[in-house]
């Protein structure tokens, strides 16, 4: 990974001496936690609102227990929903007259155990970092966007008993068993939530051009689609990619995963350069990684998620995965449009490396 010395033209905390080639570390300030979202202000929101013409609203989220099972990621599990307890009793369909004489209320409360990146989601910058020599001392460190460090600002328990679902079990007492044991700190998803996620989005309908033939989409293929559909993408836009994967997955059997549908080629340096130059603030797709995973070819010393590394680690571009886009894509194609107002805030969950999201498109 190449590095560029920026010591003479930026102001930053001393977390790094050099930044990765093509990165924007420090451009939004030494302590920046928002990345390209810094480009989304009132003007971009107004541009999004200007795209609302017919008042149609589309939910862009799967139900959060979908995709069913663990076919995509065995270490990510569907949500578990359970009733809470009230005075030792199940607090669901609870007749309040038992506790309050004459009360007519019936009350239900529940809790959810949620894997933040199982279904429709945003990736935080803390989701993917890189091994990089930010100190320029010949020894690479584990680093995230803008030089935030693993095991310093981004921390987690190294005790496997306190990770995964086992952490919900009382180990040394109830308080210990339920305590948080990870914190992505400055690269957590809560910063995205606090800023707000609303503005103009542009949908690129890859399925309309490539069908479900499993096309690897690099720079030339993407530019061809943009020209044919007369799609314009400007700095500050959210880029949304429809591939048809989520719809194909919904129709697949419980034991299969659709291997086809168009997917970005994260190893195409021309594509990465275009993303960097485009000014897009985030990229979302209806597949499970935005890019081909594993990549078409991998060599020692290279990232296995090169698009993730480029976007999350170098440029601070959030990635959205497993969005439900087919209905919106059909509507936009039928009206010969590509732009819409996107409203897609994640949960304001401190320290998390990702979040479920229920995006809304308004056309």
BATIKOL-484746 format. One record per residue (C-alpha): residue number from 0; residue in three letters; x, y, z. Coordinates in pm, 1 decimal, always signed. Each point is the difference from the previous one (the first is absolute). Example, Ala and Ser with C-alpha at 12.3 -4.5 7.8 and 13.67 -1.06 7.14 Angstrom:
// BATIKOL-484746
0_ALA_+1230.0_-450.0_+780.0 .
1_SER_+137.0_+344.0_-66.0 .
END
This chain:
// BATIKOL-484746
0_UNK_+0.0_+0.0_+0.0 .
1_UNK_+152.6_+327.8_-101.5 .
2_UNK_+6.3_+299.4_+228.9 .
3_UNK_-3.4_+371.6_-58.0 .
4_UNK_+177.0_+243.3_+232.1 .
5_UNK_-249.4_+272.0_+96.2 .
6_UNK_+185.8_+148.4_+295.3 .
7_UNK_+39.6_+338.5_-168.8 .
8_UNK_-359.0_+75.5_-100.5 .
9_UNK_-234.7_-131.3_+260.5 .
10_UNK_-81.4_+45.6_+367.6 .
11_UNK_-50.1_-321.1_+193.1 .
12_UNK_+62.1_-173.9_+328.9 .
13_UNK_+325.1_-200.4_+6.2 .
14_UNK_-165.9_-332.5_-75.3 .
15_UNK_+176.5_-32.0_-334.1 .
16_UNK_+299.9_+135.6_-187.9 .
17_UNK_-106.1_-122.9_-343.2 .
18_UNK_-335.5_-95.4_-137.8 .
19_UNK_-89.3_-271.8_-252.5 .
20_UNK_+23.0_+83.8_-368.7 .
21_UNK_-322.5_+160.1_-117.7 .
22_UNK_-130.3_+54.9_+354.5 .
23_UNK_-163.8_+318.7_+125.2 .
24_UNK_+114.9_-30.0_+360.7 .
25_UNK_+23.6_+342.7_+156.4 .
26_UNK_-183.7_+177.9_-279.7 .
27_UNK_-305.0_+41.4_+225.1 .
28_UNK_+209.1_+56.2_+312.2 .
29_UNK_+232.6_-205.9_+212.2 .
30_UNK_-278.1_-135.9_+221.4 .
31_UNK_-256.0_-58.8_-275.3 .
32_UNK_-247.2_-284.6_+52.7 .
33_UNK_-241.4_+65.4_-290.3 .
34_UNK_+207.0_-41.6_-316.2 .
35_UNK_-184.1_+85.3_-320.2 .
36_UNK_-318.8_+71.3_+197.8 .
37_UNK_+160.4_+337.6_+61.3 .
38_UNK_-115.2_+81.7_-353.9 .
39_UNK_-366.0_-43.9_+95.4 .
40_UNK_-143.5_+323.5_+134.8 .
41_UNK_-316.5_+205.5_-54.4 .
42_UNK_+70.2_+43.5_-370.5 .
43_UNK_+17.2_-374.6_-61.8 .
44_UNK_-317.4_-58.0_+200.2 .
45_UNK_-176.3_+263.7_-207.1 .
46_UNK_+121.7_-168.6_-319.0 .
47_UNK_-153.8_-322.3_+125.6 .
48_UNK_-328.5_+166.6_+85.0 .
49_UNK_-8.6_+151.6_-349.4 .
50_UNK_-17.3_-355.1_-139.5 .
51_UNK_-334.1_-65.7_+173.9 .
52_UNK_-262.7_+32.8_-272.3 .
53_UNK_-272.2_-258.0_+49.6 .
54_UNK_+27.1_-67.5_+374.0 .
55_UNK_+56.5_-374.8_-41.2 .
56_UNK_+175.3_-162.8_+295.5 .
57_UNK_+201.2_-323.4_-22.1 .
58_UNK_+132.5_-197.1_+293.9 .
59_UNK_+350.4_-115.7_-94.6 .
60_UNK_+45.9_-246.7_+285.6 .
61_UNK_-46.3_-370.4_+19.3 .
62_UNK_-180.8_-129.6_+306.0 .
63_UNK_+285.1_-19.6_+248.5 .
64_UNK_-31.5_-377.2_+39.1 .
65_UNK_+85.9_-30.9_-369.5 .
66_UNK_+193.9_-146.1_-171.9 .
67_UNK_-120.9_-312.6_+176.6 .
68_UNK_+252.8_-220.0_+173.0 .
69_UNK_+376.2_+52.4_-6.8 .
70_UNK_+72.1_-71.5_-367.0 .
71_UNK_+189.1_+324.9_-54.1 .
72_UNK_+195.6_+40.5_+323.4 .
73_UNK_+12.8_-290.3_+247.2 .
74_UNK_+127.7_+232.2_+276.9 .
75_UNK_-299.5_+233.4_-37.2 .
76_UNK_-331.7_-121.2_+134.9 .
77_UNK_-359.8_+116.0_-50.4 .
78_UNK_-163.0_+210.5_+272.4 .
79_UNK_-131.8_-164.6_+312.7 .
80_UNK_-315.9_+162.8_+139.1 .
81_UNK_-118.7_-85.9_+350.5 .
82_UNK_-243.0_+146.9_+252.0 .
83_UNK_+142.2_+189.4_+294.3 .
84_UNK_-76.8_-88.7_+358.6 .
85_UNK_-219.4_+200.4_+239.4 .
86_UNK_+23.6_-100.6_+364.6 .
87_UNK_+120.8_-343.5_-104.1 .
88_UNK_-280.5_-58.9_-250.5 .
89_UNK_-5.9_+13.5_-379.2 .
90_UNK_-76.1_+357.6_-95.1 .
91_UNK_-205.0_-72.4_-311.9 .
92_UNK_-380.0_+21.7_-21.3 .
93_UNK_+31.9_+117.8_+358.0 .
94_UNK_-333.1_+89.3_+162.8 .
95_UNK_+77.5_+307.6_+208.2 .
96_UNK_-309.3_-61.5_+211.1 .
97_UNK_+208.2_-257.3_+189.2 .
98_UNK_+225.4_+276.2_+136.8 .
99_UNK_-239.4_+296.5_-16.1 .
100_UNK_-356.0_-69.1_+105.4 .
101_UNK_-246.1_+96.7_-268.9 .
102_UNK_+268.6_+73.5_-260.9 .
103_UNK_-103.2_-75.9_-359.0 .
104_UNK_+347.0_-1.2_-156.5 .
105_UNK_+159.7_-298.1_-168.4 .
106_UNK_+377.4_+45.3_-34.3 .
107_UNK_+269.4_-177.2_-199.9 .
108_UNK_+374.8_+63.8_+13.3 .
109_UNK_+280.7_-184.2_-173.2 .
110_UNK_+373.5_-5.7_-54.1 .
111_UNK_+209.5_-76.8_-305.8 .
112_UNK_+340.5_-163.0_-32.8 .
113_UNK_+120.8_+146.9_-326.9 .
114_UNK_+300.5_-62.7_-221.1 .
115_UNK_+49.1_+344.8_-145.1 .
116_UNK_+106.7_-118.7_-347.6 .
117_UNK_-223.5_-301.1_-58.3 .
118_UNK_-255.1_+166.8_-227.0 .
119_UNK_-46.8_+343.8_-161.2 .
120_UNK_+285.5_+201.6_+147.0 .
121_UNK_+250.9_+280.7_-3.7 .
122_UNK_+369.2_-76.2_+52.8 .
123_UNK_+182.1_+237.1_+234.3 .
124_UNK_+362.7_+93.1_-58.6 .
125_UNK_+83.5_-234.6_+287.3 .
126_UNK_-119.6_-296.8_-204.5 .
127_UNK_+314.7_-19.5_-217.3 .
128_UNK_+342.2_+149.7_+58.5 .
129_UNK_+343.3_-104.3_-122.8 .
130_UNK_+347.3_-95.9_+106.0 .
131_UNK_+189.8_+316.6_-91.4 .
132_UNK_+319.9_+174.3_+106.6 .
133_UNK_-158.5_+326.8_+106.4 .
134_UNK_+301.5_+92.5_+211.9 .
135_UNK_+240.1_-44.6_-292.0 .
136_UNK_+232.6_-199.8_+224.6 .
137_UNK_+7.7_-321.8_-199.6 .
138_UNK_-248.2_-181.3_+226.6 .
139_UNK_-364.2_-6.3_-116.1 .
140_UNK_-276.3_+63.5_+250.5 .
141_UNK_-366.8_-103.2_+4.7 .
142_UNK_-166.9_+323.3_-108.0 .
143_UNK_-344.1_+128.9_-95.3 .
144_UNK_-121.8_+306.1_-189.8 .
145_UNK_+186.4_+322.7_+80.4 .
146_UNK_+265.7_-188.5_+194.2 .
147_UNK_-213.9_-111.6_+291.9 .
148_UNK_+178.8_-296.7_+159.5 .
149_UNK_-106.1_-350.1_+90.0 .
150_UNK_+44.5_-77.5_+369.3 .
151_UNK_+30.6_+368.2_+82.0 .
152_UNK_-313.7_+181.1_-120.0 .
153_UNK_-166.3_-314.4_-140.5 .
154_UNK_-12.9_-262.4_+273.4 .
155_UNK_-162.1_-332.0_+86.0 .
156_UNK_+36.3_-279.4_+249.7 .
157_UNK_+247.9_-275.4_-82.1 .
158_UNK_-199.5_-243.4_+213.8 .
159_UNK_-209.0_-224.4_-224.5 .
160_UNK_-238.5_-63.2_+290.2 .
161_UNK_-101.8_+364.1_-21.8 .
162_UNK_-49.1_+0.5_-374.8 .
163_UNK_-286.2_-131.1_-209.4 .
164_UNK_-318.8_-128.5_+155.5 .
165_UNK_+191.1_-144.7_+295.7 .
166_UNK_+42.0_+354.5_+128.6 .
167_UNK_-373.3_+0.4_+75.7 .
168_UNK_+49.4_-278.9_+251.2 .
169_UNK_+85.1_+91.8_+357.2 .
170_UNK_+373.8_-64.0_+33.2 .
171_UNK_+107.1_+178.0_+317.6 .
172_UNK_-328.5_+170.0_+82.9 .
173_UNK_-287.6_+160.5_-185.5 .
174_UNK_+167.2_+338.2_-41.0 .
175_UNK_+315.1_-154.9_-146.2 .
176_UNK_-194.4_-231.1_-229.0 .
177_UNK_-199.5_+285.3_-155.7 .
178_UNK_+277.0_+259.6_-23.6 .
179_UNK_+116.3_+120.6_-342.3 .
180_UNK_+329.8_-157.7_-98.2 .
181_UNK_+80.5_+184.5_-322.1 .
182_UNK_+15.2_+364.8_-98.6 .
183_UNK_+88.8_+129.8_-346.1 .
184_UNK_+24.4_+350.1_+146.4 .
185_UNK_+73.8_+261.4_-269.4 .
186_UNK_-72.3_-244.2_-283.2 .
187_UNK_-333.8_-118.2_+143.1 .
188_UNK_-331.8_+25.1_-182.8 .
189_UNK_-145.5_+247.0_+252.7 .
190_UNK_+186.9_+287.1_-165.0 .
191_UNK_-181.7_-65.8_-327.5 .
192_UNK_-329.8_-7.9_+189.0 .
193_UNK_+71.1_+325.5_+182.0 .
194_UNK_+79.6_+177.6_-325.8 .
195_UNK_-316.2_-129.6_-167.7 .
196_UNK_-23.7_-182.3_-331.5 .
197_UNK_-221.0_+181.5_-246.1 .
198_UNK_+65.0_+141.9_-342.7 .
199_UNK_-6.0_-65.0_-371.0 .
200_UNK_+61.1_-355.8_-110.7 .
201_UNK_+60.1_-140.9_-347.4 .
202_UNK_-100.3_-354.5_-91.4 .
203_UNK_+202.4_-189.5_-259.6 .
204_UNK_-196.4_-297.3_-131.2 .
205_UNK_+265.4_-262.4_-70.3 .
206_UNK_-256.1_-281.5_-21.1 .
207_UNK_-176.9_+172.6_-290.5 .
208_UNK_+320.0_-26.5_-204.6 .
209_UNK_+169.7_-315.2_+125.1 .
210_UNK_-289.9_-210.1_+126.9 .
211_UNK_+100.7_-281.7_+230.9 .
212_UNK_+301.9_-109.9_-201.0 .
213_UNK_+247.1_+65.4_+277.9 .
214_UNK_+175.4_+290.5_-172.4 .
215_UNK_+306.1_+142.3_+170.1 .
216_UNK_-51.4_+375.2_-29.8 .
217_UNK_+313.2_+207.8_-30.8 .
218_UNK_+52.1_+356.2_-111.4 .
219_UNK_-75.2_-54.3_-368.8 .
220_UNK_-320.6_-195.5_+65.1 .
221_UNK_-125.5_+256.5_+249.6 .
222_UNK_+74.2_+293.2_-228.4 .
223_UNK_-181.5_-174.5_-284.6 .
224_UNK_-313.6_-32.5_+213.3 .
225_UNK_+20.6_+362.4_+108.2 .
226_UNK_+21.1_+113.0_-361.7 .
227_UNK_-280.2_-220.4_-126.7 .
228_UNK_-236.9_+99.5_+280.1 .
229_UNK_+111.6_+364.0_-4.8 .
230_UNK_+80.0_-11.8_+370.2 .
231_UNK_+196.2_+285.3_+153.1 .
232_UNK_+172.8_-35.4_+337.1 .
233_UNK_+128.2_+309.8_+178.3 .
234_UNK_+202.6_+63.6_+318.1 .
235_UNK_-218.1_-39.8_+307.8 .
236_UNK_-228.0_-263.7_-156.1 .
237_UNK_-77.0_-340.0_+149.1 .
238_UNK_+70.5_-275.2_-255.1 .
239_UNK_-250.5_-289.5_+6.8 .
240_UNK_+58.3_-315.1_-207.6 .
241_UNK_-282.0_-233.1_-100.9 .
242_UNK_+124.5_-348.1_-94.3 .
243_UNK_-306.6_-214.3_+71.2 .
244_UNK_+189.8_-208.9_+255.0 .
245_UNK_-240.4_+56.0_+289.9 .
246_UNK_-296.8_-98.2_-214.9 .
247_UNK_+183.7_-307.9_-129.2 .
248_UNK_+98.4_-94.0_+352.5 .
249_UNK_-357.7_+30.2_+120.0 .
250_UNK_-99.2_-255.7_-263.5 .
251_UNK_+287.5_-240.2_+68.3 .
252_UNK_-30.8_-317.6_+201.9 .
253_UNK_+103.9_-21.1_+363.0 .
254_UNK_+325.1_-174.4_-93.7 .
255_UNK_+118.3_+207.9_-295.5 .
256_UNK_+144.3_+344.4_-57.0 .
257_UNK_-42.8_+166.1_-340.0 .
258_UNK_+351.4_+31.7_-138.7 .
259_UNK_-97.0_+214.9_-295.2 .
260_UNK_-110.2_+362.8_-38.3 .
261_UNK_+224.9_+293.9_-78.6 .
262_UNK_+254.3_+99.5_+263.6 .
263_UNK_+272.5_+265.2_+17.8 .
264_UNK_+358.3_-104.9_-67.9 .
265_UNK_+189.7_+140.8_+296.1 .
266_UNK_+331.6_-93.8_-161.1 .
267_UNK_-56.3_+240.7_-292.9 .
268_UNK_+220.5_+298.2_+82.4 .
269_UNK_-171.9_+211.8_-265.5 .
270_UNK_-330.9_-59.8_+176.8 .
271_UNK_+150.7_+94.9_+335.6 .
272_UNK_+152.4_+314.0_-150.8 .
273_UNK_-341.0_+95.2_-140.7 .
274_UNK_-165.1_-50.2_+340.1 .
275_UNK_+264.7_+219.4_+156.2 .
276_UNK_-43.2_+274.9_-258.3 .
277_UNK_-381.0_-18.6_-15.3 .
278_UNK_-63.6_+152.0_+341.1 .
279_UNK_-268.0_-258.3_+88.9 .
280_UNK_-59.6_+2.2_+375.4 .
281_UNK_-115.1_-360.8_+40.3 .
282_UNK_-66.8_-308.9_-212.4 .
283_UNK_-285.2_-242.6_+62.9 .
284_UNK_-95.4_-317.0_-186.7 .
285_UNK_-253.0_-279.4_+24.3 .
286_UNK_+267.9_-269.2_+27.6 .
287_UNK_+193.7_-119.6_+301.2 .
288_UNK_+336.3_+171.5_-50.3 .
289_UNK_-41.7_+266.1_-274.3 .
290_UNK_+316.2_-149.9_-152.4 .
291_UNK_+89.6_-352.0_-110.7 .
292_UNK_+104.3_-202.6_+304.8 .
293_UNK_+231.9_-173.8_-14.3 .
294_UNK_+156.1_+213.8_-276.3 .
295_UNK_+63.9_-154.3_-343.8 .
296_UNK_+369.9_-21.8_+84.3 .
297_UNK_+189.8_+47.6_+323.7 .
298_UNK_+369.8_+27.6_+61.8 .
299_UNK_+197.5_+18.4_+321.7 .
300_UNK_+16.6_+353.3_+131.3 .
301_UNK_-334.9_+97.6_-150.4 .
302_UNK_-334.2_+55.5_+170.1 .
303_UNK_-266.2_-268.5_-36.8 .
304_UNK_-258.5_+281.9_+7.6 .
305_UNK_+175.9_+262.1_-214.1 .
306_UNK_-308.2_+217.8_-56.2 .
307_UNK_-75.2_-4.2_+373.1 .
308_UNK_+357.5_+94.3_+75.9 .
309_UNK_-4.2_+280.4_-255.8 .
310_UNK_-335.4_+144.0_+107.7 .
311_UNK_-12.7_-55.8_+375.2 .
312_UNK_+371.1_+20.4_+81.4 .
313_UNK_+144.4_+250.1_-246.3 .
314_UNK_-286.5_+234.5_-89.3 .
315_UNK_-262.4_-25.5_+272.6 .
316_UNK_-277.0_-112.2_-236.7 .
317_UNK_-266.4_-202.3_+180.4 .
318_UNK_-124.7_-318.3_-167.3 .
319_UNK_-354.9_-135.1_+12.9 .
320_UNK_-78.7_-365.9_-63.6 .
321_UNK_-305.9_-218.5_-59.4 .
322_UNK_-235.0_+286.4_-80.2 .
323_UNK_-334.7_-75.5_-167.3 .
324_UNK_+10.4_+193.6_-326.6 .
325_UNK_-193.0_-185.3_-270.2 .
326_UNK_-333.9_+179.2_+42.8 .
327_UNK_+167.9_+338.8_+1.4 .
328_UNK_+209.3_-92.3_-304.1 .
329_UNK_-309.7_-102.2_-196.6 .
330_UNK_-177.2_+324.1_+90.5 .
331_UNK_+294.9_+219.5_-95.4 .
332_UNK_+55.5_-182.0_-328.5 .
333_UNK_-367.9_+34.6_-83.3 .
334_UNK_+15.8_+375.3_+58.6 .
335_UNK_+342.4_+36.6_-170.0 .
336_UNK_+154.6_+134.0_+317.0 .
337_UNK_+299.4_-96.2_+212.2 .
338_UNK_-1.3_+251.2_+285.4 .
339_UNK_-203.4_+3.9_+320.9 .
340_UNK_-0.2_+125.5_+357.8 .
341_UNK_+168.9_-250.5_+231.5 .
342_UNK_-59.3_-5.7_+374.8 .
343_UNK_+206.9_-273.1_+164.9 .
344_UNK_+123.1_+64.3_+355.8 .
345_UNK_+159.5_-290.9_+185.4 .
346_UNK_-71.6_-68.8_+365.5 .
347_UNK_+181.4_+240.2_+228.3 .
348_UNK_+178.7_-289.2_+165.0 .
349_UNK_+326.9_+112.0_+163.7 .
350_UNK_+307.8_-195.6_-92.5 .
351_UNK_-158.9_-235.9_-254.6 .
352_UNK_+176.1_-88.8_-325.4 .
353_UNK_-325.4_-10.6_-194.6 .
354_UNK_-372.7_+42.1_+36.6 .
355_UNK_-329.1_-125.5_-137.2 .
356_UNK_-175.2_+263.4_-207.1 .
357_UNK_-345.3_+42.1_-148.7 .
358_UNK_+71.8_+237.5_-287.9 .
359_UNK_-280.7_+195.8_-160.5 .
360_UNK_+2.0_+121.0_-360.7 .
361_UNK_-237.6_+282.5_-89.9 .
362_UNK_-56.6_+75.2_-369.4 .
END
